[in-house]
Amino acid sequence: MAAQVPPPRDRCRDDLPGGAAGRLPVLPGVAAVTPAGLLLVISGPGGVGKDTVIDRLLELDPNIRFAVSFTTRPKRDYEIDGVHYSFVSKPKFEELIGRGELLEWTKLEANGYLYGSSRSRVEKLQRSGKDVVLKIEVHGAEAIRQQRPDGIFIFLQPPSMEELMRRRHERGSEDEEEMKRRQKLAAWEMSHAQYYDYVVVNENADVAARDILEIVKAERARRKAATAEAPGAN
């Protein structure tokens, strides 16, 4: 069955703080003829397939770019530093915080590792007109929304909790106690899906990526229409 993309939550898109719905963000140094790209924030429980879906999305549209986040957690065998994450020490991460270089950052209670989004990477890509994808934990997404209410928030949901835990079990890297803790965390994360603009069910990564691309196209059209209707646009 194809992944289902519900319509955007009314409260999320139309009731954003400061009347930000449909507003074109203005970033320092951006010429009027170069609209800033969209900011896409993708969240979901661990094991739902965020990396795979994002990879497929980037393959579908060259104008969409992934902004690599920082983390203090150890690199997994399949991960590439600077591609999946920028892996840094805790002192280095704290230095980034102190210099104001992170758009948001969060500490996961489950393992104590720190995650954060590079402000300069996001803004540089947006200034070039690229749409930017951030892979963010639920806590971090809430922080991003406060700073960037113009962002588009997408929650990637598994077909079921049973399927999510089956995928995690296939990784073979967690004991039973860790699996139970992960299941509890996933339930909490999934309870926050209602606060996102869109929910995409990841039953198949290719289908989910195409669903997200349709969301991007709709938001581009929405922004273009809002810009055309703005005072002084003609």
Beta strands, then each sheet from edge to edge (+ up, - down):
strand 1: 39-43
strand 2: 64-66
strand 3: 70-71
strand 4: 86-87
strand 5: 102-107
strand 6: 114-118
strand 7: 131-135
strand 8: 152-157
strand 9: 198-201
sheet 1: 2+ 7+ 1+ 8+ 9+
sheet 2: 4+ 3+ 6- 5+
end
